């Protein structure tokens, strides 16, 4: 079938809307008509080096229009949100941790299906797709059934699209991995969509002290509105002194969403004895380093992908929390028509929006 997609023809863009061809779903795949798709920092990072021509996008939601012969649990007409792909047969997938699939890179970042083909083509030439199981910068997606999560039809598809990555990553880091006890303290470095999702989850989990650290004062204001008890403006003051005043004995938990070596070092040093730091952001720093005394007193550093979630279980839980008013991500969303994808990307790069969502 012919679809409309935002095609990346050269590294760093721009995206151009084009008519391309999409093959029918295979036996373990589904065809989804995309309603909305969030723009994530991972899309922008991969846009700088992913093999082109390509279609990116991985925070899609929509309606199922066709299912493969072997697909169960998903039916035509279902409303769905989509998440990352996984093989389903390796030890970590079978153990309920598909975000650490042994074939994660192959099934999410190769641009192809596991059999080496692509469902996308243009004038008979292959277009790289299947990005994080989706390539949802397009009107329609062929996705593996494991990447598709049926949801209540009452849920707003324009709101839940980013749950599959950005919001799920931040919330999952707290609720699935760190699991802070009621009354504990947590500090989040970076008050973007992932960081604020972690803050909202910390409030759900009953943390008593929730600090947000960012260089953007407006983002800190939003973080306070959505659950942070303290905001630290690190562009104007040394965050270490301010954090020490908030938690004199150190924080129980810290989350870094920035991927910066200096920020993660500060995050680790902000912990108290036996504190845990979680790394969820991929950023500009290729290496991380710490003073050995930062780790010796029982502190640990944990890397987290995708909130370590089982999407079919965790994403409906988040959607229920949203429906109950306990995960109010609406305040972060700015919607753009799909045709304005490059304007939306520019707004994300400038930090002018919390979470950009493209709508069809």
Secondary structure, DSSP 8 states (H G I E B T S, - for coil): -EEEEEEE-STT--EEEEEEEE----TTEEEEEEEEEE--HHHHHHTTTS-SSEE----EEEEEEEE-TT--S--TT-EEEE-----S-SHHHHTT-GGG-TTHHHHHHSSS-TTS--SEEETTEE-B--GGGT--SBSEEEEEGGGEEEE-TTS-HHHHGGGGTHHHHHHHIIIIII---TT-EEEEE--SHHHHHHHHHHHHHT-SEEEEEES-HHHHHHHHHTT-SEEEETTTS-HHHHHHHH-TT-EEEEEE-S--HHHHHHHHHTEEEEEEEEE----S-S-----HHHHHTS-EEEE-SGGG--HHHHHHHHHHHHHTTSS-GGGGEEEEEGGGHHHHHHHHHTT--SEEEEE-
